[in-house]
Amino acid sequence: MSTAVVVYQSTPLIGKSKLPNGNILGMFKQTKLVTKLNQALEKKNSHWIATLDDSVAAIDVIAQEADAIICVPGLQKQFELNDYPQENVFYFDSLSYNELNLDNLIAFLELIQQ
């Protein structure tokens, strides 16, 4: 089973609170995203499972479990990947995220199947 981790917070900065704040755009859809994505993956008999990041965007922790990283809108420049392979990172655009359109994301995951 491969794991795709949904990251919904920016990398903590010095002086910034480390408490979870929903996400960059304040839409709070990350839980619905994980649920709907797992349902879609199960229907396709995929070997992927999606989980929600619980590390407050700590890439060192995420990288240990993530075969792929899924970022909500706004994180392209606010989430540090360090040495994590960029080709295994999917960035949602605002429209697809708001509508929870998973077509591009599922195609991405199928492309990087391990």
Secondary structure, 3 states (H helix, E strand, C coil): CEEEEEECCCCCCCCCCCCCCCCCCCCCCHHHHHHHHHHHHHHCCCCEEEEECCCCCCHHHHHHHCCEEEECCCCCCCCCCCCCCHHHEEECCHHHHHHCCCHHHHHHHHHCCC
